[in-house]
C-alpha cells in the first residue's frame, strides 16, 4: 500500500472518531478547534476539519501539481493530521476530567446545601433563644412559687439551647474550614 493510501485510511479512521466526538454533548467543546493558519474551516464539528484534510488529500493525488505545491500540500496534510490526532487525545482527556469536574460540582453543591441547612438551623436556634429570654423576663416579674419553678425550667431550656447554638456554630466553622 502506498503512502497516500495509508494517509487516506488514517483520515477515514479520524473521520469516524470525529463523528463520534461530534455526536457527544457540546459541554467544553471549543468553538473553533484549530488555528486559521492550519485549517481554513471554522466549525465546532471536528468532522468538518477532517473533511478539509480529506479534500487536501484529493488535491494531492492530482497529477497537475508542481513539485513545490505538492511538497507544501504534503506538509500541510501532515500538520493537519497531527493536529487532528492531538485534538482527539485532548477530547478524551477532557471527557475524563469532565466526569471528575461533575463529581467536584456535586460535592460543592452538597457542601453548599449543608451550609445553608446549618445557617437555617442556626437562625432557628437563635430565634428560639430570643423567645426563651423573653419568657424568662416575663417569668421573673411574677414572684409566685409556681413562677420560680417555671423560671428554673426556662433557664435549663436556655442552657440546652445555647449548647445547641454552640454546636451549630462549631459545625459551620468546620464546614467553612474544609471548603
Secondary structure, DSSP 8 states (H G I E B T S, - for coil): --HHHHHHHHHHHHHHHHHHHHHS--TT--SS-S-TTT-S---S-HHHHHHHHHHHHHHHH-TT--HHHHHHHHHHHHHHHHHHHHHHHHHHHHHHHHHHHHHHHHHHHHHHHHHHHHHHHHHHHHHHHHHHHHHHHHHHH--SHHHHHHHHHHHHHHHHHHHHHHHHHHHHHHHHHH-
